[in-house]
Amino acid sequence: MQWMAWTWPTATFFICVAVALLIMTLLEILWPCTPRRGLLPLVTTRGDRFFITLLISAFLHAGFLAVSNAPVYFVSLMSLALAFVLMRWG
């Protein structure tokens, strides 16, 4: 584990992703998802929208870190808002 600098923000991120995947699994077991078309220009399931949200969030954070040394709190809030919109209406 020496190869990665484990900090509390890093650990919190991975714990949140693991908890989100657990919640997504439980939701799929309790209420199976049917593919639907929303804001995105393709038919998606709950898992597809979650994956797209993770990808967009990763690119937003990487882009922000590439151009700024500021804390990523604002981008994280933007990502959470985007996740809400995509999971609800995407």
ChimeraX attribute file (.defattr): number of C-alpha atoms within 10 A of each C-alpha:
attribute: neighborCount
match mode: 1-to-1
recipient: residues
	/A:1	5
	/A:2	5
	/A:3	5
	/A:4	7
	/A:5	9
	/A:6	11
	/A:7	9
	/A:8	9
	/A:9	9
	/A:10	12
	/A:11	12
	/A:12	12
	/A:13	12
	/A:14	12
	/A:15	12
	/A:16	12
	/A:17	13
	/A:18	12
	/A:19	12
	/A:20	13
	/A:21	14
	/A:22	12
	/A:23	12
	/A:24	15
	/A:25	14
	/A:26	12
	/A:27	13
	/A:28	14
	/A:29	10
	/A:30	9
	/A:31	9
	/A:32	11
	/A:33	13
	/A:34	10
	/A:35	12
	/A:36	13
	/A:37	12
	/A:38	14
	/A:39	11
	/A:40	12
	/A:41	8
	/A:42	11
	/A:43	14
	/A:44	18
	/A:45	17
	/A:46	19
	/A:47	16
	/A:48	14
	/A:49	19
	/A:50	19
	/A:51	12
	/A:52	16
	/A:53	20
	/A:54	16
	/A:55	11
	/A:56	14
	/A:57	19
	/A:58	14
	/A:59	11
	/A:60	17
	/A:61	17
	/A:62	13
	/A:63	12
	/A:64	16
	/A:65	14
	/A:66	9
	/A:67	8
	/A:68	9
	/A:69	8
	/A:70	9
	/A:71	10
	/A:72	15
	/A:73	10
	/A:74	12
	/A:75	17
	/A:76	15
	/A:77	11
	/A:78	15
	/A:79	19
	/A:80	14
	/A:81	12
	/A:82	17
	/A:83	20
	/A:84	14
	/A:85	13
	/A:86	18
	/A:87	18
	/A:88	12
	/A:89	13
	/A:90	24
